[in-house]
């Protein structure tokens, strides 16, 4: 996992997939229209969507095998957390069509952090993550972007 300000993305990799994903994220803002955008076919694609922040136990805890997820909130903050998949109990088996398995929330949340616009989090296969957690007592609307990157493209 990487958690940092988007302005620091060059500190992590010079690989073309990383450059393409981060340069595209830099062009986004709260007015970016929801939708799915191919950046390099299905190897790298962007999903922009609207959601509502939730209580931590109402979030989905998921992990992937093929894609890395690069998250960037566009309109407001959201709480995230990361867990090693090996430490979790699966609640829904891996679905190859969605490249996702779902997991039971652990008894304790560790490594909670708030991701603000201008900050990104990268989750790799083997790392389960929850996102869209609320920072206020009441749920808030949230527009966010996720770049799905075939993980093998991030390996030198």
Short mmCIF file of the C-alpha atoms (twelve columns), coordinates in Angstrom:
data_MODEL
# 
_entry.id   MODEL 
# 
loop_
_atom_site.group_PDB 
_atom_site.id 
_atom_site.type_symbol 
_atom_site.label_atom_id 
_atom_site.label_alt_id 
_atom_site.label_comp_id 
_atom_site.label_asym_id 
_atom_site.label_seq_id 
_atom_site.Cartn_x 
_atom_site.Cartn_y 
_atom_site.Cartn_z 
_atom_site.pdbx_PDB_model_num 
ATOM 1   C CA . UNK A 1   0.000   0.000   0.000   1 
ATOM 2   C CA . UNK A 2   1.056   3.554   -0.684  1 
ATOM 3   C CA . UNK A 3   -0.653  6.581   0.898   1 
ATOM 4   C CA . UNK A 4   0.620   10.013  -0.137  1 
ATOM 5   C CA . UNK A 5   -0.171  13.350  -1.730  1 
ATOM 6   C CA . UNK A 6   -0.797  13.079  -5.460  1 
ATOM 7   C CA . UNK A 7   1.900   15.697  -6.083  1 
ATOM 8   C CA . UNK A 8   4.470   13.132  -4.862  1 
ATOM 9   C CA . UNK A 9   3.526   10.345  -7.288  1 
ATOM 10  C CA . UNK A 10  6.850   10.564  -9.154  1 
ATOM 11  C CA . UNK A 11  8.658   9.376   -6.003  1 
ATOM 12  C CA . UNK A 12  7.328   5.852   -6.413  1 
ATOM 13  C CA . UNK A 13  7.884   4.636   -9.953  1 
ATOM 14  C CA . UNK A 14  8.876   5.593   -13.470 1 
ATOM 15  C CA . UNK A 15  6.996   2.658   -15.025 1 
ATOM 16  C CA . UNK A 16  4.689   3.707   -17.885 1 
ATOM 17  C CA . UNK A 17  1.544   2.270   -16.236 1 
ATOM 18  C CA . UNK A 18  2.160   4.274   -13.055 1 
ATOM 19  C CA . UNK A 19  2.864   7.448   -15.026 1 
ATOM 20  C CA . UNK A 20  -0.269  7.074   -17.145 1 
ATOM 21  C CA . UNK A 21  -2.501  6.455   -14.124 1 
ATOM 22  C CA . UNK A 22  -1.126  9.310   -12.024 1 
ATOM 23  C CA . UNK A 23  -1.059  11.848  -14.838 1 
ATOM 24  C CA . UNK A 24  -4.720  11.068  -15.518 1 
ATOM 25  C CA . UNK A 25  -5.609  11.442  -11.844 1 
ATOM 26  C CA . UNK A 26  -3.967  14.867  -11.789 1 
ATOM 27  C CA . UNK A 27  -6.406  16.028  -14.462 1 
ATOM 28  C CA . UNK A 28  -9.497  15.161  -12.392 1 
ATOM 29  C CA . UNK A 29  -11.556 17.349  -10.108 1 
ATOM 30  C CA . UNK A 30  -14.916 17.369  -8.336  1 
ATOM 31  C CA . UNK A 31  -16.636 18.275  -11.617 1 
ATOM 32  C CA . UNK A 32  -15.300 15.214  -13.459 1 
ATOM 33  C CA . UNK A 33  -18.291 13.306  -14.778 1 
ATOM 34  C CA . UNK A 34  -18.960 9.813   -13.435 1 
ATOM 35  C CA . UNK A 35  -18.206 7.006   -15.844 1 
ATOM 36  C CA . UNK A 36  -15.664 4.448   -16.912 1 
ATOM 37  C CA . UNK A 37  -12.732 5.577   -19.028 1 
ATOM 38  C CA . UNK A 38  -10.209 3.279   -20.685 1 
ATOM 39  C CA . UNK A 39  -6.661  4.576   -20.403 1 
ATOM 40  C CA . UNK A 40  -4.926  1.523   -21.887 1 
ATOM 41  C CA . UNK A 41  -7.712  -0.859  -22.797 1 
ATOM 42  C CA . UNK A 42  -8.679  -3.107  -19.878 1 
ATOM 43  C CA . UNK A 43  -5.089  -3.095  -18.583 1 
ATOM 44  C CA . UNK A 44  -5.561  0.366   -17.086 1 
ATOM 45  C CA . UNK A 45  -8.934  2.025   -16.722 1 
ATOM 46  C CA . UNK A 46  -10.510 4.743   -14.618 1 
ATOM 47  C CA . UNK A 47  -13.850 4.612   -12.829 1 
ATOM 48  C CA . UNK A 48  -15.365 7.852   -11.493 1 
ATOM 49  C CA . UNK A 49  -18.480 7.425   -9.366  1 
ATOM 50  C CA . UNK A 50  -20.721 9.030   -6.787  1 
ATOM 51  C CA . UNK A 51  -21.405 7.338   -3.486  1 
ATOM 52  C CA . UNK A 52  -22.268 8.181   0.101   1 
ATOM 53  C CA . UNK A 53  -19.855 7.702   2.981   1 
ATOM 54  C CA . UNK A 54  -20.806 4.970   5.449   1 
ATOM 55  C CA . UNK A 55  -20.161 3.718   8.957   1 
ATOM 56  C CA . UNK A 56  -17.075 1.469   8.945   1 
ATOM 57  C CA . UNK A 57  -19.061 -1.716  9.537   1 
ATOM 58  C CA . UNK A 58  -21.283 -0.865  6.551   1 
ATOM 59  C CA . UNK A 59  -18.348 -0.609  4.145   1 
ATOM 60  C CA . UNK A 60  -17.216 -3.435  1.899   1 
ATOM 61  C CA . UNK A 61  -13.877 -5.020  2.702   1 
ATOM 62  C CA . UNK A 62  -12.486 -6.415  -0.536  1 
ATOM 63  C CA . UNK A 63  -9.304  -7.644  -2.116  1 
ATOM 64  C CA . UNK A 64  -8.179  -8.252  -5.685  1 
ATOM 65  C CA . UNK A 65  -5.919  -10.733 -7.445  1 
ATOM 66  C CA . UNK A 66  -5.355  -9.143  -10.872 1 
ATOM 67  C CA . UNK A 67  -5.676  -5.378  -10.462 1 
ATOM 68  C CA . UNK A 68  -4.149  -2.817  -8.151  1 
ATOM 69  C CA . UNK A 69  -6.575  -0.080  -7.049  1 
ATOM 70  C CA . UNK A 70  -5.456  3.543   -7.054  1 
ATOM 71  C CA . UNK A 71  -8.025  5.609   -5.080  1 
ATOM 72  C CA . UNK A 72  -8.463  9.392   -5.169  1 
ATOM 73  C CA . UNK A 73  -11.398 11.212  -3.535  1 
ATOM 74  C CA . UNK A 74  -12.531 14.157  -5.649  1 
ATOM 75  C CA . UNK A 75  -15.158 15.972  -3.579  1 
ATOM 76  C CA . UNK A 76  -14.410 15.271  0.075   1 
ATOM 77  C CA . UNK A 77  -12.663 13.023  2.579   1 
ATOM 78  C CA . UNK A 78  -13.215 9.328   3.206   1 
ATOM 79  C CA . UNK A 79  -11.847 6.884   5.752   1 
ATOM 80  C CA . UNK A 80  -9.806  3.927   4.466   1 
ATOM 81  C CA . UNK A 81  -8.172  0.911   6.040   1 
ATOM 82  C CA . UNK A 82  -5.859  -1.838  4.791   1 
ATOM 83  C CA . UNK A 83  -5.495  -5.437  5.940   1 
ATOM 84  C CA . UNK A 84  -3.416  -8.373  4.742   1 
ATOM 85  C CA . UNK A 85  -5.801  -10.818 3.039   1 
ATOM 86  C CA . UNK A 86  -4.204  -13.741 4.882   1 
ATOM 87  C CA . UNK A 87  -5.451  -12.332 8.211   1 
ATOM 88  C CA . UNK A 88  -9.128  -12.177 7.187   1 
ATOM 89  C CA . UNK A 89  -12.112 -14.508 6.850   1 
ATOM 90  C CA . UNK A 90  -13.658 -14.536 3.391   1 
ATOM 91  C CA . UNK A 91  -17.420 -13.837 3.227   1 
ATOM 92  C CA . UNK A 92  -17.810 -14.012 -0.563  1 
ATOM 93  C CA . UNK A 93  -15.528 -16.123 -2.747  1 
ATOM 94  C CA . UNK A 94  -13.277 -14.606 -5.359  1 
ATOM 95  C CA . UNK A 95  -15.270 -13.577 -8.441  1 
ATOM 96  C CA . UNK A 96  -12.977 -13.502 -11.489 1 
ATOM 97  C CA . UNK A 97  -15.431 -11.325 -13.447 1 
ATOM 98  C CA . UNK A 98  -15.171 -8.611  -10.767 1 
ATOM 99  C CA . UNK A 99  -11.616 -9.498  -9.678  1 
ATOM 100 C CA . UNK A 100 -12.808 -9.267  -6.093  1 
ATOM 101 C CA . UNK A 101 -13.308 -11.324 -2.970  1 
ATOM 102 C CA . UNK A 102 -15.082 -9.942  0.067   1 
ATOM 103 C CA . UNK A 103 -13.996 -10.353 3.663   1 
ATOM 104 C CA . UNK A 104 -15.472 -10.093 7.144   1 
ATOM 105 C CA . UNK A 105 -14.553 -6.956  9.022   1 
ATOM 106 C CA . UNK A 106 -12.042 -7.793  11.749  1 
ATOM 107 C CA . UNK A 107 -12.793 -7.333  15.431  1 
ATOM 108 C CA . UNK A 108 -10.438 -4.349  15.513  1 
ATOM 109 C CA . UNK A 109 -9.751  -1.768  12.863  1 
ATOM 110 C CA . UNK A 110 -6.088  -0.984  12.536  1 
ATOM 111 C CA . UNK A 111 -4.366  1.434   10.184  1 
ATOM 112 C CA . UNK A 112 -7.399  3.653   9.696   1 
ATOM 113 C CA . UNK A 113 -6.594  6.831   7.804   1 
ATOM 114 C CA . UNK A 114 -8.490  9.653   6.138   1 
ATOM 115 C CA . UNK A 115 -7.909  10.234  2.458   1 
ATOM 116 C CA . UNK A 116 -8.592  13.819  1.334   1 
ATOM 117 C CA . UNK A 117 -8.851  15.252  -2.188  1 
ATOM 118 C CA . UNK A 118 -5.303  15.567  -3.490  1 
ATOM 119 C CA . UNK A 119 -4.208  12.377  -1.695  1 
ATOM 120 C CA . UNK A 120 -4.111  8.864   -3.110  1 
ATOM 121 C CA . UNK A 121 -3.980  5.313   -1.798  1 
ATOM 122 C CA . UNK A 122 -2.676  2.388   -3.842  1 
ATOM 123 C CA . UNK A 123 -3.743  -1.132  -2.863  1 
ATOM 124 C CA . UNK A 124 -2.013  -4.139  -4.388  1 
ATOM 125 C CA . UNK A 125 -3.223  -7.729  -4.749  1 
ATOM 126 C CA . UNK A 126 -2.970  -9.436  -1.369  1 
ATOM 127 C CA . UNK A 127 -4.126  -6.294  0.434   1 
ATOM 128 C CA . UNK A 128 -7.786  -6.050  1.411   1 
ATOM 129 C CA . UNK A 129 -9.150  -2.561  1.802   1 
ATOM 130 C CA . UNK A 130 -12.226 -0.724  2.895   1 
ATOM 131 C CA . UNK A 131 -13.057 2.716   1.581   1 
ATOM 132 C CA . UNK A 132 -15.912 5.220   1.682   1 
ATOM 133 C CA . UNK A 133 -15.897 5.378   5.488   1 
ATOM 134 C CA . UNK A 134 -17.540 8.460   6.916   1 
ATOM 135 C CA . UNK A 135 -15.553 11.131  8.727   1 
ATOM 136 C CA . UNK A 136 -18.612 12.947  10.088  1 
ATOM 137 C CA . UNK A 137 -21.432 11.498  12.198  1 
ATOM 138 C CA . UNK A 138 -23.745 11.802  9.200   1 
ATOM 139 C CA . UNK A 139 -23.064 10.208  5.810   1 
ATOM 140 C CA . UNK A 140 -21.823 12.654  3.175   1 
ATOM 141 C CA . UNK A 141 -21.976 12.550  -0.624  1 
ATOM 142 C CA . UNK A 142 -18.650 11.627  -2.202  1 
ATOM 143 C CA . UNK A 143 -17.346 11.656  -5.759  1 
ATOM 144 C CA . UNK A 144 -14.234 9.585   -6.182  1 
ATOM 145 C CA . UNK A 145 -11.969 8.040   -8.779  1 
ATOM 146 C CA . UNK A 146 -10.377 4.609   -8.856  1 
ATOM 147 C CA . UNK A 147 -7.810  3.623   -11.452 1 
ATOM 148 C CA . UNK A 148 -7.654  -0.129  -11.962 1 
ATOM 149 C CA . UNK A 149 -4.129  -1.128  -13.037 1 
ATOM 150 C CA . UNK A 150 -3.192  -4.658  -14.018 1 
ATOM 151 C CA . UNK A 151 -0.737  -5.301  -11.176 1 
ATOM 152 C CA . UNK A 152 1.877   -6.962  -13.367 1 
ATOM 153 C CA . UNK A 153 2.323   -3.593  -15.102 1 
ATOM 154 C CA . UNK A 154 3.577   -2.115  -11.816 1 
ATOM 155 C CA . UNK A 155 6.400   -4.616  -11.487 1 
ATOM 156 C CA . UNK A 156 9.793   -3.718  -12.959 1 
# 
